[in-house]
Amino acid sequence: MRRKEKEITDLKEIEKILQESTVCRLAMVDEDKPYMVPLNFGYRDGYLFFHSAKEGRKIDVIQKNPNVCFEVDQLIKFKKAKTACDWGVEYNSVIGSGRAQLLDKLDEKIVALNVIMSHYSDRTFDYPDEALEKTLVIKVQIERMTGKQS
């Protein structure tokens, strides 16, 4: 990172940003082109979890190349000024990379869906068999991540 004074290296602080963020952008490489999608997610113990339909572009891309990158951010506030060059933004962000795997076993999907739902709610949920049948879970083992604040 070029601006070392903005880097967050404490894993607890990085995990706090992950836990407080509501959208995660998952980036992949489709042939020779980047492809990124914003997703709801859950984080636990070094893994990110995303739910998905069983087919579609992101599933096709992950099956060809499981290497992914991800990003979450929190906009804190804009810092307005008289001149454009003096404007700024206070934010926190996390960027990382890892390897994705597709989970289709019922018990694995339920555990992962519980992680995702616990990210947004304190409630517990039951999942209808019909919905589980149509759902695939993307599990990303995080290999590297760094945080940044401004």
VOPA-655328 format. One record per residue: residue number from 1; residue in one letter; x, z, y of N, C-alpha, C in turn. Coordinates in pm, whole numbers, plus 32768, in hexadecimal, padded with zeros to 4 digits. Atoms other than C-alpha are relative to their C-alpha. Layout:
<node NUM 'A' <X Z Y> <X Z Y> <X Z Y>>
...
END
This chain:
<node 1 'M' <8055 8000 7F8A> <8000 8000 8000> <805A 8000 807C>>
<node 2 'R' <7FAE 800F 7F88> <808E 7F97 814F> <7FFB 807C 8059>>
<node 3 'R' <8011 7F8C 7FA7> <8002 80BD 8219> <7FF7 807F 7FAC>>
<node 4 'K' <7FFA 7F8C 8059> <8073 81E5 8146> <7FB5 8079 8036>>
<node 5 'E' <8045 7F8C 7FC7> <7FD9 82DF 823B> <7F6A 7FFB 7FE6>>
<node 6 'K' <808F 800E 801E> <7E7F 8258 81DA> <7FE3 800C 7F6B>>
<node 7 'E' <8013 7FFE 8091> <7EB8 8268 8063> <7FD1 8089 7FCF>>
<node 8 'I' <802E 7F86 8044> <7DFF 8368 7F90> <8039 7FFA 7F73>>
<node 9 'T' <7FC3 7FFE 8085> <7EC4 83C7 7E5A> <7FC6 806D 7FA6>>
<node 10 'D' <803A 7F92 804D> <7E0D 8504 7DEF> <7F89 7FCD 7FAE>>
<node 11 'L' <8069 8033 8058> <7D37 84A6 7CC1> <7F79 8041 801C>>
<node 12 'K' <807E 7FBC 7FE1> <7C30 85AA 7D1C> <7FBC 7FC3 807B>>
<node 13 'E' <8038 803F 7F88> <7C02 850D 7E75> <7FCC 7F74 7FE0>>
<node 14 'I' <802B 8086 8029> <7BEE 83B0 7DDC> <7F7E 8009 7FB0>>
<node 15 'E' <8079 7FEE 8050> <7AED 8428 7CDE> <7F89 802A 8056>>
<node 16 'K' <806C 7FD7 7FA5> <7A22 84CA 7DF6> <7FC6 7F85 8047>>
<node 17 'I' <8030 807B 7FC1> <7A0D 8379 7EA7> <7FAE 7FAF 7F9D>>
<node 18 'L' <804C 8047 8068> <799F 82D6 7D61> <7F77 8041 7FEB>>
<node 19 'Q' <807E 7FB9 8019> <7896 83E2 7D2A> <7F9E 7FF2 8074>>
<node 20 'E' <8058 8006 7F8B> <780E 83C3 7E8D> <7FD9 7F72 8027>>
<node 21 'S' <8020 808B 7FDF> <7806 8246 7E9C> <7F87 7FD2 7FAF>>
<node 22 'T' <807B 802C 8043> <76C7 818F 7E40> <800A 7F75 7FC3>>
<node 23 'V' <7FF0 8087 8033> <7740 802D 7DFD> <8092 7FE9 7FDC>>
<node 24 'C' <7F79 8025 8029> <786F 7FB2 7D3F> <8004 7F68 7FF3>>
<node 25 'R' <7FED 8090 800C> <78E9 7E4E 7D60> <8061 7FE5 7F8F>>
<node 26 'L' <7FB0 8021 8075> <796D 7DC6 7C19> <8031 7F71 800F>>
<node 27 'A' <7FC4 8084 7FF0> <7A5D 7CA1 7C36> <803D 7FD1 7F7D>>
<node 28 'M' <7FCF 803E 807A> <7AB6 7BB4 7B1D> <8040 7F7A 8024>>
<node 29 'V' <7FCA 8086 7FEC> <7B69 7A68 7AF2> <7FB8 7FA2 7FA2>>
<node 30 'D' <804C 8063 804B> <7A8A 7949 7A84> <8050 7F7E 8001>>
<node 31 'E' <7FA2 8070 8009> <7B79 783D 7A09> <8070 801B 8065>>
<node 32 'D' <7F98 7FEA 7F9C> <7C53 7824 7B42> <7FC6 802C 8087>>
<node 33 'K' <8043 7FD8 7F84> <7B59 78A5 7C44> <7FD6 8093 7FF8>>
<node 34 'P' <8031 7F76 7FFE> <7B0B 7A0A 7CAF> <7F68 8003 7FFE>>
<node 35 'Y' <8091 7FEA 8005> <79AD 7A8B 7C6A> <7FE9 8096 800C>>
<node 36 'M' <8017 7F72 7FE8> <7929 7BD7 7CEC> <7F6B 801B 800D>>
<node 37 'V' <808C 7FD9 7FF7> <77DD 7C8B 7CCC> <7FF6 8093 8029>>
<node 38 'P' <801B 7F74 7FDE> <7757 7DCB 7D6E> <7FA3 803B 7F95>>
<node 39 'L' <804D 7FC5 806E> <76CD 7EB9 7C66> <7FEA 8095 8015>>
<node 40 'N' <8010 7F70 8012> <763A 8011 7C32> <8060 8028 7F92>>
<node 41 'F' <7F99 7FD9 8060> <772D 80DC 7B66> <7FFF 8096 7FE7>>
<node 42 'G' <7FE3 7F74 801A> <7796 8224 7AD1> <8095 800D 7FE5>>
<node 43 'Y' <7F72 7FE6 8018> <78F0 82C0 7ABA> <800D 8083 7FB3>>
<node 44 'R' <7FE1 7F85 8048> <7970 83BC 79BF> <8083 7FF0 7FB4>>
<node 45 'D' <7F86 7FF3 8050> <7AC6 841C 7936> <8054 7F80 7FF8>>
<node 46 'G' <7FAA 8077 7FFE> <7B82 82E3 79A1> <7FBC 7F7F 7FD6>>
<node 47 'Y' <804C 8078 8025> <7A6E 81ED 7948> <7F92 7FE6 8065>>
<node 48 'L' <8073 802B 7FB4> <7972 8128 7A14> <7F9D 7FC3 7F9F>>
<node 49 'F' <806A 8036 8054> <7824 80C7 797A> <7F9E 7FB2 8058>>
<node 50 'F' <8061 8055 7FBB> <7739 7FAF 79E6> <7F9A 7FD1 7F99>>
<node 51 'H' <8063 8038 805C> <75F2 7F3D 7949> <7FEB 7F6D 8024>>
<node 52 'S' <800D 8090 7FED> <75A6 7DCE 791D> <7F9D 7FC7 7F9C>>
<node 53 'A' <8047 804F 8065> <74CB 7CD0 7873> <8069 7FD4 7F99>>
<node 54 'K' <7FA4 8027 806A> <7562 7C52 7730> <8041 7F78 8016>>
<node 55 'E' <7FC5 8083 7FE4> <75AA 7AFD 77C1> <8006 7FE9 8096>>
<node 56 'G' <7FEF 8021 7F74> <7617 7A6B 790A> <8093 7FE6 801D>>
<node 57 'R' <7F78 8028 7FDB> <774A 7A01 79C6> <8067 806F 7FEE>>
<node 58 'K' <7F9C 7F96 8009> <77F5 7B56 79D8> <8022 8020 7F6F>>
<node 59 'I' <7FE6 7FE7 808E> <77CE 7B88 7860> <8058 7F91 7FC7>>
<node 60 'D' <7FAE 8071 802E> <7859 7A2B 781B> <8090 800F 802F>>
<node 61 'V' <7F79 7FF3 7FC7> <7982 7A6D 7901> <804C 8071 7FBB>>
<node 62 'I' <7FBD 7F8E 8040> <79D1 7BC3 7869> <8026 7FE0 7F71>>
<node 63 'Q' <7FDF 8026 808A> <79C4 7B33 770A> <807D 7FA8 7FFA>>
<node 64 'K' <7F89 8055 7FFB> <7ACD 7A34 776F> <807B 804A 8031>>
<node 65 'N' <7F90 7FB8 7FC2> <7BA3 7B22 783E> <7FD1 808B 8028>>
<node 66 'P' <8030 7F78 7FE6> <7B69 7C9C 7834> <8047 8048 8073>>
<node 67 'N' <7FBA 7FC1 7F90> <7C58 7CE4 7955> <7FA9 7FF9 807D>>
<node 68 'V' <8057 7FF8 7F8C> <7B92 7D59 7A82> <8040 8053 806E>>
<node 69 'C' <7FDB 7FB0 7F8C> <7BBF 7DEE 7BDA> <7F7E 8039 8038>>
<node 70 'F' <8079 7FC5 7FC7> <7ACB 7ED5 7C8B> <801E 803D 8088>>
<node 71 'E' <7FF3 7FC6 7F7B> <7A8B 7F5D 7DE7> <7F82 804B 8023>>
<node 72 'V' <806E 7FB6 7FC4> <79AF 806A 7E80> <802D 8029 808C>>
<node 73 'D' <7FDB 7FD3 7F7A> <79A0 80D2 7FEC> <7F90 8053 803C>>
<node 74 'Q' <805D 7FAD 7FB4> <78FB 81C6 80D6> <801B 7FEA 8093>>
<node 75 'L' <7FF5 8010 7F70> <78C1 816A 8240> <7FDB 8085 803F>>
<node 76 'I' <801A 7F80 7FC0> <78DB 82A9 830A> <7FC7 7FEB 808B>>
<node 77 'K' <8038 8021 7F7C> <78B1 8225 846B> <8056 7F94 8042>>
<node 78 'F' <7FB9 8060 7FAD> <790C 8110 855B> <803A 8049 8077>>
<node 79 'K' <7FC2 7FCB 7F88> <79FB 8166 8674> <7FFE 7F90 8067>>
<node 80 'K' <8011 8067 7F99> <798C 8099 87A1> <8062 8017 8072>>
<node 81 'A' <7FA3 7FF8 7F8F> <7A6D 804A 88C7> <7FE0 7F90 8062>>
<node 82 'K' <8018 8067 7F9A> <7A77 7F77 8A01> <8038 7F79 7FD6>>
<node 83 'T' <7FC3 807E 802A> <7B5C 7E71 8969> <7FF4 7FF0 7F68>>
<node 84 'A' <8012 801D 808F> <7B36 7DC8 8817> <8071 803A 7FAB>>
<node 85 'C' <7F8D 7FD2 804F> <7C92 7E28 87A4> <8005 8098 7FEF>>
<node 86 'D' <8003 7F6E 800A> <7C47 7F99 87D7> <7F8E 8033 7FA8>>
<node 87 'W' <806A 7FD8 805B> <7B13 7F99 86F7> <803F 8028 7F7A>>
<node 88 'G' <7FD0 7FD9 8084> <7B39 8038 85A1> <7F8E 8034 7FAB>>
<node 89 'V' <8061 7FCB 805F> <7A8A 80C5 8474> <8041 8074 7FB7>>
<node 90 'E' <7FD5 7F93 8058> <7AAA 8212 83C4> <7FC0 7FE6 7F79>>
<node 91 'Y' <8033 801F 8086> <7A86 81DD 824D> <8056 8041 7F95>>
<node 92 'N' <7FB7 7FDD 807A> <7AF0 8243 80F1> <7FE9 7F8D 7F9F>>
<node 93 'S' <8014 8068 8064> <7B29 8148 7FDC> <8058 801B 7F87>>
<node 94 'V' <7FB2 7FFB 807B> <7BA7 812C 7E79> <8003 7F72 7FC8>>
<node 95 'I' <7FED 8080 8043> <7C33 7FF3 7DD9> <804F 801B 7F81>>
<node 96 'G' <7FB8 7FED 807D> <7CA2 7FDE 7C72> <7FEF 7F89 7FA3>>
<node 97 'S' <800A 806A 8064> <7CC7 7F09 7B40> <7FFA 803E 7F76>>
<node 98 'G' <800B 7FD0 8089> <7C88 7F27 79CF> <7FD2 7F92 7FA3>>
<node 99 'R' <802F 805D 8066> <7C03 7E87 7896> <7F71 8022 7FDB>>
<node 100 'A' <808E 7FEF 801E> <7A94 7E52 7850> <7FE7 7FE9 7F6C>>
<node 101 'Q' <8031 8018 8087> <79EB 7E6E 7702> <7F69 8007 8004>>
<node 102 'L' <8092 8007 8004> <7883 7E21 76AC> <7FCD 805B 7F92>>
<node 103 'L' <803A 7FA3 8060> <77BA 7F33 7602> <7F74 7FD3 7FDB>>
<node 104 'D' <8084 802B 802C> <7691 7ECC 7530> <7FC3 805F 7F98>>
<node 105 'K' <8035 7F9F 8061> <766E 7FEF 743A> <7FA3 8061 8049>>
<node 106 'L' <8069 7FAF 7FC3> <7539 80C0 7482> <8035 8085 8035>>
<node 107 'D' <7FD1 7F7C 7FD5> <75E8 8214 7490> <8062 7FF6 8075>>
<node 108 'E' <7FA3 8013 7F91> <76FD 8190 7575> <7FB6 7FDC 8080>>
<node 109 'K' <804E 8028 7F8B> <7600 80F1 765E> <7FB9 8078 803D>>
<node 110 'I' <8048 7F8B 7FCC> <7537 8233 767E> <805E 805D 804B>>
<node 111 'V' <7F9E 7FAA 7FBC> <766B 8301 76D4> <8027 7FC2 8086>>
<node 112 'A' <7FD7 8044 7F85> <76D9 81FE 77D5> <7F90 7FFC 8067>>
<node 113 'L' <8071 8002 7FA3> <757F 81DC 786E> <7FE8 808A 803C>>
<node 114 'N' <800B 7F77 7FCA> <7572 8357 7892> <806A 801A 806B>>
<node 115 'V' <7F97 7FF2 7F99> <76BD 834A 7950> <7FD5 7FB8 807F>>
<node 116 'I' <802D 804C 7F8B> <7631 823C 7A36> <7F8F 8049 8047>>
<node 117 'M' <8073 7FBE 7FC2> <74E9 82F1 7A71> <8025 8086 8040>>
<node 118 'S' <7FD7 7F80 7FC5> <7596 843F 7AB0> <804C 7FEC 8082>>
<node 119 'H' <7FBD 801F 7F82> <7655 8393 7BC8> <7F9C 8000 8075>>
<node 120 'Y' <8065 800F 7F98> <750E 8365 7C85> <7F93 806A 7FFC>>
<node 121 'S' <806E 7FA1 800F> <742C 847C 7C06> <802B 8077 7FAC>>
<node 122 'D' <7FE9 7F88 8051> <742E 85DC 7B7A> <7FA2 8006 7F87>>
<node 123 'R' <8062 8003 806E> <730F 8582 7A8F> <803F 7FCB 7F80>>
<node 124 'T' <7FDC 8040 8080> <7330 852A 7921> <7F97 7F95 7FE3>>
<node 125 'F' <8057 8072 8017> <7298 83E9 78A2> <7FFC 7FDB 7F6C>>
<node 126 'D' <800D 8041 8082> <7216 834C 7764> <7FFB 7F6A 801B>>
<node 127 'Y' <7FFC 8090 7FEF> <7248 81D9 7733> <7FAC 7FBF 7F94>>
<node 128 'P' <8054 8043 8064> <7140 8105 768A> <8054 7FA4 7FA8>>
<node 129 'D' <7FB6 8054 805E> <71BA 8050 7553> <8007 7F6F 802F>>
<node 130 'E' <8005 808A 7FD1> <714E 7F05 75EA> <8069 7FE7 806E>>
<node 131 'A' <7F9D 800D 7F94> <7229 7F3E 771F> <808E 8007 7FC7>>
<node 132 'L' <7F7B 7FF2 803C> <7352 7FB0 764D> <8029 7F81 7FB5>>
<node 133 'E' <7FE7 807B 804B> <7333 7E77 7577> <8032 7F91 805C>>
<node 134 'K' <7FDE 806A 7FA1> <7356 7D9A 76AE> <807D 8021 8053>>
<node 135 'T' <7F94 7FCF 7FA9> <7472 7E65 7748> <8087 7FFD 7FBB>>
<node 136 'L' <7F74 7FF9 8029> <75E7 7E43 7728> <8045 805A 8065>>
<node 137 'V' <7FB6 7FAB 7FA3> <76DD 7F39 77C1> <808F 7FCD 8008>>
<node 138 'I' <7F74 8022 7FE8> <7829 7EDF 785B> <804A 8083 8019>>
<node 139 'K' <7FAE 7F87 7FF4> <792B 7FF3 7830> <808C 7FD2 802B>>
<node 140 'V' <7F7C 8025 7FCE> <7A68 7FD4 78FF> <805E 8077 7FF3>>
<node 141 'Q' <7F97 7F9B 8007> <7B97 809E 789C> <805D 7FE9 8077>>
<node 142 'I' <7FB0 800E 7F87> <7C47 80D9 79E7> <8092 8011 7FDD>>
<node 143 'E' <7F70 7FFB 8019> <7DB8 808D 79CF> <804E 802B 807B>>
<node 144 'R' <7FBD 7FE0 7F84> <7E11 80B8 7B3C> <7F98 8006 806F>>
<node 145 'M' <8056 7FFD 7F8A> <7D61 8122 7C7B> <8044 804E 806F>>
<node 146 'T' <7FC7 7FBF 7F8B> <7DBA 818C 7DD7> <7F91 8010 8069>>
<node 147 'G' <8061 7FE8 7F96> <7CFA 8217 7EFB> <803E 7FE7 8089>>
<node 148 'K' <7FD3 8016 7F76> <7D0C 81CF 806E> <7F9B 803E 805F>>
<node 149 'Q' <8059 7FC8 7F9A> <7C7F 827D 81A0> <8032 7FD9 8089>>
<node 150 'S' <7FDA 8020 7F78> <7C79 8227 830C> <7FA5 804D 805D>>
END
